[in-house]
Amino acid sequence: MSSASAQSLSPSRPSGQSAVDPCALSATELAVQIAQGAITAREAVEAHIARIECVNAVLNAVVYKRYDDARAEADMIDQRRTSGDAPPPLAGVPVTVKECLDLKGTASTFGVPGRAATRAMADDPYVARLRAAGAIVIAKTNVAQLLIFTETDNPLDGRTNNPWNLERSSGGSSGGEGAIIASGGSALGLGTDIGGSVRIPAAFCGISSLRPTAGGCPDLGRASVPAGQRAVASQIGPLARCVDDLAIALSIINGGHGLDHEAVVPLADYRDVDIKRLRVAVLADDGAMTPSLAIARGLREATGMLKAAGAEIVPCTLPSSLDAMRIWLGCITADRGTGMRQTAGGGKIDARARLMLRLSAMPPAVRRLVAGVLSALGQKGLSGNMRLFGTGSVNDYWRLVEQQMDYRARYAAALDDASGGRIDLVLMPAYGVPAVRHGASSNMPVAGSYSLLAPVLGYPAGVVPVTRVRSGEEGGRQKSSDVVHKTAMEADRDSAGLPVGVQLMGRPWRDEVVLAAMRVIEHAARKAADFPATPKI
């Protein structure tokens, strides 16, 4: 651990409380303990409140505390249990939700100061489903401003730190969730994901997360990328310390947002998936960011774990992931940032969000000129990123959506027509580098296309921890003057001990297949000494 890593702290246990630490249990385990009366809901809530109070001063993950209401709800659950009422599946389990998700009576600011006085009139549909299942929301967690960069920081609530190393980012934009769940302050959480926002924090913080199939849990939030942009749409996704918890959370929140007449596809049981019948392709390098040494090793280890469980690892030539990067950024900036600037309302803007909005607003001809100059100066990474922004033309957006349709067709064909039969899963890095240093996303918005592929395709994708960076794996990249490359090198430097996760992407509406394969990797990886268990904070 870095010298800047948090010191090991242990909250004292109130007298009379169960000898089992509720914060050490998964949400699934905790629900069973509460249902059986081994732990009361009040004990579970008090333990998680104590944990938050212990760690939040150094993490700044929790930005709204709901302690008194949570205690009252816990007491009601305990009363019902003693009365013999059958408990709902998550009765008494303390959870957190991303700040941008509506919770009645609280603000959903998206990190925008001008929204601080707003109050939600009702719970977000997914929050409501979680609460109806008995979960107790104890807090809301920090976000990247406007949810548009891969760190968690904003002018209203400040910066969230990584529990494994305070000098590192917890990822974004659901980094508050990633940090507090990894630290044991929450058993389960909900976030949003349009380009990796639940998956990148999971990778950085050493936990698991899932972005569901597009359309399964569509996000209604309207203070980020305009919700009217539906080609690459945000989804609600769960984060947790184990895959079983993701599965129960998804089974509860699944079913669309309830406002349209969209078809609801029921979830199959991930425990019924026969791993021995799965065929898995491996995307080891997307051509945009060669993964760090530790991440490449983690990918090899995860491949071996699936193979040992009986899955078939098959070669497959996939369409270029660089096309997914171009489509993703072109779609979310199709309005040249107009919607997000309106949301910001002239208030204080984080430097990373401001850079994104300025580049989006730049006239396309000027942006092409600047990109050319950057390229001539050896800044190929920055130049390439600038060329991907939307033009503001409706016609160009329609054409880009058509290109997305064609890309999806090519990708599905590649998976369908692979030698030996249809491919079920693609295994790839969760991110190109370990948890980055604070501020890195100004120069390196994303480390490759790994987090963008699933949103463009609409496929389900999950991240599961495998290992940690070892001494000797903190280099390996050739020196370069390219700013993006240098930022990746800085992420690798002194990264020993940081978590390493992998990503599994499945076919549409086969979320249970992704979960089943994640569970195989999780069970195998936990046996290793360098599995990223709870950080010492």
MOLINBEL-V872397 format. One line per field, one symbol per residue. psi: psi as a letter, one per 20 degrees, with the letter a starting at -180 (. if undefined). A space follows every 10 residues. Layout:
BEGIN
psi->???
END
This chain:
BEGIN
psi->qqhiqqqpqo qqpqqiqqip ohiiqrgggg gggghijhpq hgggghghgh gghhihhhhl hpipplgghg gghghgghgh ghijppqrhk oipprrqqhi ppopirqnhk johijhiqpp irqqhhgggg hhjiqooirq rqrppjkjrk roqqigiapp qpihoiiqqj rrikhggggh ghijiqhqrp aqoikjihhg hgghikaqrp orppigmqpi pkkcppiioi gnqqqpqqqr iqhhhgghgh hgiqkrijhr lqpooqproh iipohijqpp qpnhpiihop qrghhgghgg ghghggghii qppqqpoqqp ihhhgggghh gikhjkjggh hhghkjappq hghggghghg ipphggghgg hgggghjjmh ggggghiiqq iipgghgghh hhhgghgggg ghgghhjqpi rpphqpprqh qiraprqpih ihhngqmajh iigghghjqq pqppqgaqpq pijjbiqqqq ipggghhhhh hhpkjpiqqp rrpppaqpjl hhgggghghg gghghiiqhk pnbpqm.
END
